């Protein structure tokens, strides 16, 4: 089966511009998570979707970040306007509901965002 | 949330067994212990999960004592390709994961 796919793999934008990251979870996985690693820091949780509903968005840093998951399939994370401190690697993960103890969460390879 | 403590780094040689221990003194009753592996430029990859005693799969073994205040990931006969960062994470399967700094394992020839 296909894994979690993230697009683009890399993005370089100027401060003030808008960027949209996309995540395609494994088909049938209701849970979808966004995480972020800022340079030199630990991987931090951003938000959690269950199907199309936001279950937990306590990790979203501010209102410049907007996540959607229309139809409960793929998800997008938009940063508008981007700031220098938004640079980092954005990971998406998915899991079935309830999670399969033998497989855990499946992560994508991430999108490396650089804001200059 | 349970706080975990792992060694920052470990070194090993090919063919050796590597044991990485994680402390989680205040782990919750409904938390499982999961371990993830991460290579550079990739997302974390699930290795193994357990609740108590010993769990083994084709990749690793996980030992969790009765008090569940620690766990040990055992990698048999490591190879160069096992060089990665390893994360110990409490998980209920119903909330997001909380990553720490992990253990950077360097396997040398």
Interface residues (C-beta under 8 A of the other chain):
Chain A: X4 X33 X35 X42 X43 X44 X45 X48 X56 X59 X91 X92 X93 X95 X98 X99 X101 X102 X103 X104 X105 X106 X107 X108 X109 X110
Chain B: X32 X34 X36 X41 X42 X43 X44 X45 X46 X49 X57 X91 X93 X94 X95 X96 X97 X98 X99 X100 X101
